[in-house]
Amino acid sequence: MISASIIRVFSSRLKWDSHPNPLSALLAEKRRKGAAIVDLTESNPTHAGLHYPSSELPAALADPRALRYDPDPRGLLSAREAVSQYYAQRGVEVPPSRILLTASTSEAYSYLFKLLADPGDEILVPRPSYPLFDYLAAMESVCVRQYPLRYDGVWHIDFLALSSTITPRTRAIVVVNPNNPTGSYLKRTEWERLQTFGLPILSDEVFSDFAFSPDPARLPTLADSSSVLTFSMSGLSKIAGLPQMKLGWIAACGPDHQAALEGLEWIADTFLSVSTPVQLALPRILAASGIVQDQIRRQTRANLEHLRRALAAGSPCRCLTAEGGWYAVLEVPRIRSEEDWALQLLAEKDVLVQPGFFYDFESEAFLVLSLLTPPVIFEEGLGRILDTMRSLS
């Protein structure tokens, strides 16, 4: 009889620690006691005080054609045509034949890891960046290796370090454009160098529409042309501020993109995860998305300008340059760790921020603030942060 102690019940892919970190434990305790938390981490647009077209969106989802199920693994043609039109309005030609729908950008990553990598193969991801890649890759038995972004007044890719990270098992390079949380866009000169490695590129462009100012040196999307196999990803979560609609997409281009799309179609046909109602509603949702995007741009820009003005009035902190997105990175005095800063702000000021190590910042001390926060809350929280910094630095 086999001893129960040596039977493995769960997959080794589920190897991360599920225990709460000190910040989340303190937050839970604060909330149990009824504390009014000033949350500067809000990333859910439906909780950010935005006004949605409340008549248009429900009507779009009430299409009676949704009662009939005619699945297409690439996504309904009408929905892919709507995505094609989204790109056309941005001056980029992406025909529906190069588009495949997914339930989210996370699912798009999952499909692409399945397509490009075998178990144990490697995907290169930027550092700092959003802390989801390790989990997504582990689910596909793929390894993540990081390449650094450097800051010298602006953010840029460290190509020497990236080159040294490539191994015979490297299958793709991920770029987040603009990056979360640094807000840095991929530049045309960087794109030229990235293509010289000859590896497939996975371009996460969910924040692409949220630049703070124009810059011809940037590439807002890689969806139109490439000398290497390239996959651009986006979706309704950010573009329309509707994460609950669960629709994203992959736009493929470059060499072998047709074969890649055939592989993705096979993968998608196994799951068929995108719902018919949201696909039918997509043309109207994208047509109305400008209403929400305009509000997000005003809110994020207003909060960023307030942050810059507050620091200019005298502060031991510094705001790192951000070109777009929903976040600001605040460099704080290194008299203590960023985790200690975050814990103190929550314990003493009821202000919730994220420490930089949540995003794999390589050095101390940084705090990440959400610019999506309603301005009244953002200004109150920032005031408490700066008062604390001045009193202790």
Summary of the structure (lengths in Angstrom):
residues: 393
radius of gyration: 21.8
end to end distance: 64.1
largest distance: 73.0
contacts: 1274
relative contact order: 0.16
helix: 43%
strand: 17%
